[in-house]
Amino acid sequence: MSNWVKLCSLQEAPAPGKVAEAEVEGVAVCLANVGGELSALDNWCPHRRGPLGQGWIERDCVVCPWHSWTFHVKTGEAEFPANERVETFPLRVEGEDVMIDIE
């Protein structure tokens, strides 16, 4: 079952190569823009709950600002350390709205 809700407007979304924090219905989200394509991940790093939305982009990964754990923006799988991951959320753009499925 889907639960598509508005995360933000396209104007509020991060520029290419940037990340931002957002929250919708009590869910904290890291919104990442890699090469103009938006992705949404759980905002909290599994290590010490560092805020991924305050980190940065390297290649196609978000880097946690606290201890440099890295997560692929599409899969949520960690490059470092191995066998860690964060949840990812389906995302789509409808007109000027960035929509997310938080189910």
CORLIN-V719260 format. One line per field, one symbol per residue. burial: I if it has 24 or more other C-alpha atoms within 12 Angstrom, else O. Layout:
BEGIN
burial = ???
END
This chain:
BEGIN
burial = OOOOIIIIOOOOIIOOIIIIIIOIOOOIIIIIIIOOIIIIIIIIIIOOOIIIIIIIIIOIIIIIIOOIIIIIIIOIIIIOOOOOIIIIIIIOOOOOOIIIIIO
END
